[in-house]
Amino acid sequence: MKRRGVQIIEEALLILVALIAIALTMGVATGVQEKVNEIIQKVWESLDWLFKTTFYFLP
């Protein structure tokens, strides 16, 4: 009976560790996504500046 209780505690701890790992992974993915969006925004601004300076005579 004692062995079964220990097994239940071990499985609960494994589930808790798995949930923490999922939360950390989601946090890292969100951070990476923010950086990618920031880079895309800078590239877009650069292309916009290049277009405006190259074709300044267009409305």
mmCIF file of the C-alpha atoms, coordinates in Angstrom:
data_MODEL
# 
_entry.id   MODEL 
# 
loop_
_atom_site.group_PDB 
_atom_site.id 
_atom_site.type_symbol 
_atom_site.label_atom_id 
_atom_site.label_alt_id 
_atom_site.label_comp_id 
_atom_site.label_asym_id 
_atom_site.label_entity_id 
_atom_site.label_seq_id 
_atom_site.pdbx_PDB_ins_code 
_atom_site.Cartn_x 
_atom_site.Cartn_y 
_atom_site.Cartn_z 
_atom_site.occupancy 
_atom_site.B_iso_or_equiv 
_atom_site.pdbx_formal_charge 
_atom_site.auth_seq_id 
_atom_site.auth_comp_id 
_atom_site.auth_asym_id 
_atom_site.auth_atom_id 
_atom_site.pdbx_PDB_model_num 
ATOM 1  C CA . MET A 1 1  ? 0.000  0.000  0.000   1.00 0.00 ? 1  MET A CA 1 
ATOM 2  C CA . LYS A 1 2  ? 2.844  2.329  0.864   1.00 0.00 ? 2  LYS A CA 1 
ATOM 3  C CA . ARG A 1 3  ? 4.491  1.656  -2.497  1.00 0.00 ? 3  ARG A CA 1 
ATOM 4  C CA . ARG A 1 4  ? 1.316  2.669  -4.350  1.00 0.00 ? 4  ARG A CA 1 
ATOM 5  C CA . GLY A 1 5  ? 1.229  6.027  -2.522  1.00 0.00 ? 5  GLY A CA 1 
ATOM 6  C CA . VAL A 1 6  ? 4.822  6.754  -3.484  1.00 0.00 ? 6  VAL A CA 1 
ATOM 7  C CA . GLN A 1 7  ? 4.051  5.911  -7.101  1.00 0.00 ? 7  GLN A CA 1 
ATOM 8  C CA . ILE A 1 8  ? 1.087  8.320  -7.117  1.00 0.00 ? 8  ILE A CA 1 
ATOM 9  C CA . ILE A 1 9  ? 3.275  11.103 -5.671  1.00 0.00 ? 9  ILE A CA 1 
ATOM 10 C CA . GLU A 1 10 ? 5.985  10.429 -8.277  1.00 0.00 ? 10 GLU A CA 1 
ATOM 11 C CA . GLU A 1 11 ? 3.474  10.556 -11.129 1.00 0.00 ? 11 GLU A CA 1 
ATOM 12 C CA . ALA A 1 12 ? 1.971  13.785 -9.789  1.00 0.00 ? 12 ALA A CA 1 
ATOM 13 C CA . LEU A 1 13 ? 5.441  15.340 -9.629  1.00 0.00 ? 13 LEU A CA 1 
ATOM 14 C CA . LEU A 1 14 ? 6.190  14.220 -13.183 1.00 0.00 ? 14 LEU A CA 1 
ATOM 15 C CA . ILE A 1 15 ? 2.962  15.827 -14.402 1.00 0.00 ? 15 ILE A CA 1 
ATOM 16 C CA . LEU A 1 16 ? 3.856  19.032 -12.528 1.00 0.00 ? 16 LEU A CA 1 
ATOM 17 C CA . VAL A 1 17 ? 7.340  19.101 -14.073 1.00 0.00 ? 17 VAL A CA 1 
ATOM 18 C CA . ALA A 1 18 ? 5.847  18.521 -17.528 1.00 0.00 ? 18 ALA A CA 1 
ATOM 19 C CA . LEU A 1 19 ? 3.420  21.424 -17.051 1.00 0.00 ? 19 LEU A CA 1 
ATOM 20 C CA . ILE A 1 20 ? 6.248  23.700 -15.926 1.00 0.00 ? 20 ILE A CA 1 
ATOM 21 C CA . ALA A 1 21 ? 8.275  22.686 -18.997 1.00 0.00 ? 21 ALA A CA 1 
ATOM 22 C CA . ILE A 1 22 ? 5.321  23.463 -21.274 1.00 0.00 ? 22 ILE A CA 1 
ATOM 23 C CA . ALA A 1 23 ? 4.890  26.882 -19.624 1.00 0.00 ? 23 ALA A CA 1 
ATOM 24 C CA . LEU A 1 24 ? 8.599  27.685 -20.048 1.00 0.00 ? 24 LEU A CA 1 
ATOM 25 C CA . THR A 1 25 ? 8.523  26.594 -23.688 1.00 0.00 ? 25 THR A CA 1 
ATOM 26 C CA . MET A 1 26 ? 5.525  28.807 -24.379 1.00 0.00 ? 26 MET A CA 1 
ATOM 27 C CA . GLY A 1 27 ? 7.280  31.741 -22.707 1.00 0.00 ? 27 GLY A CA 1 
ATOM 28 C CA . VAL A 1 28 ? 10.387 31.259 -24.824 1.00 0.00 ? 28 VAL A CA 1 
ATOM 29 C CA . ALA A 1 29 ? 8.292  30.905 -27.987 1.00 0.00 ? 29 ALA A CA 1 
ATOM 30 C CA . THR A 1 30 ? 6.498  34.160 -27.188 1.00 0.00 ? 30 THR A CA 1 
ATOM 31 C CA . GLY A 1 31 ? 9.834  35.923 -26.719 1.00 0.00 ? 31 GLY A CA 1 
ATOM 32 C CA . VAL A 1 32 ? 11.160 34.576 -30.012 1.00 0.00 ? 32 VAL A CA 1 
ATOM 33 C CA . GLN A 1 33 ? 7.976  35.609 -31.804 1.00 0.00 ? 33 GLN A CA 1 
ATOM 34 C CA . GLU A 1 34 ? 8.310  39.149 -30.436 1.00 0.00 ? 34 GLU A CA 1 
ATOM 35 C CA . LYS A 1 35 ? 11.904 39.365 -31.684 1.00 0.00 ? 35 LYS A CA 1 
ATOM 36 C CA . VAL A 1 36 ? 10.928 38.074 -35.134 1.00 0.00 ? 36 VAL A CA 1 
ATOM 37 C CA . ASN A 1 37 ? 8.104  40.613 -35.335 1.00 0.00 ? 37 ASN A CA 1 
ATOM 38 C CA . GLU A 1 38 ? 10.534 43.360 -34.320 1.00 0.00 ? 38 GLU A CA 1 
ATOM 39 C CA . ILE A 1 39 ? 12.992 42.322 -37.056 1.00 0.00 ? 39 ILE A CA 1 
ATOM 40 C CA . ILE A 1 40 ? 10.225 42.148 -39.675 1.00 0.00 ? 40 ILE A CA 1 
ATOM 41 C CA . GLN A 1 41 ? 9.036  45.621 -38.638 1.00 0.00 ? 41 GLN A CA 1 
ATOM 42 C CA . LYS A 1 42 ? 12.553 47.054 -39.030 1.00 0.00 ? 42 LYS A CA 1 
ATOM 43 C CA . VAL A 1 43 ? 12.970 45.435 -42.454 1.00 0.00 ? 43 VAL A CA 1 
ATOM 44 C CA . TRP A 1 44 ? 9.585  46.805 -43.532 1.00 0.00 ? 44 TRP A CA 1 
ATOM 45 C CA . GLU A 1 45 ? 10.532 50.318 -42.354 1.00 0.00 ? 45 GLU A CA 1 
ATOM 46 C CA . SER A 1 46 ? 13.831 50.081 -44.252 1.00 0.00 ? 46 SER A CA 1 
ATOM 47 C CA . LEU A 1 47 ? 12.086 49.005 -47.449 1.00 0.00 ? 47 LEU A CA 1 
ATOM 48 C CA . ASP A 1 48 ? 9.553  51.791 -47.026 1.00 0.00 ? 48 ASP A CA 1 
ATOM 49 C CA . TRP A 1 49 ? 12.355 54.349 -46.582 1.00 0.00 ? 49 TRP A CA 1 
ATOM 50 C CA . LEU A 1 50 ? 14.187 52.986 -49.637 1.00 0.00 ? 50 LEU A CA 1 
ATOM 51 C CA . PHE A 1 51 ? 11.037 53.155 -51.754 1.00 0.00 ? 51 PHE A CA 1 
ATOM 52 C CA . LYS A 1 52 ? 10.267 56.716 -50.641 1.00 0.00 ? 52 LYS A CA 1 
ATOM 53 C CA . THR A 1 53 ? 13.802 57.958 -51.316 1.00 0.00 ? 53 THR A CA 1 
ATOM 54 C CA . THR A 1 54 ? 14.165 56.161 -54.658 1.00 0.00 ? 54 THR A CA 1 
ATOM 55 C CA . PHE A 1 55 ? 10.776 57.090 -56.040 1.00 0.00 ? 55 PHE A CA 1 
ATOM 56 C CA . TYR A 1 56 ? 10.366 60.470 -54.338 1.00 0.00 ? 56 TYR A CA 1 
ATOM 57 C CA . PHE A 1 57 ? 8.640  61.895 -57.430 1.00 0.00 ? 57 PHE A CA 1 
ATOM 58 C CA . LEU A 1 58 ? 5.693  59.499 -57.116 1.00 0.00 ? 58 LEU A CA 1 
ATOM 59 C CA . PRO A 1 59 ? 2.731  60.621 -55.009 1.00 0.00 ? 59 PRO A CA 1 
# 
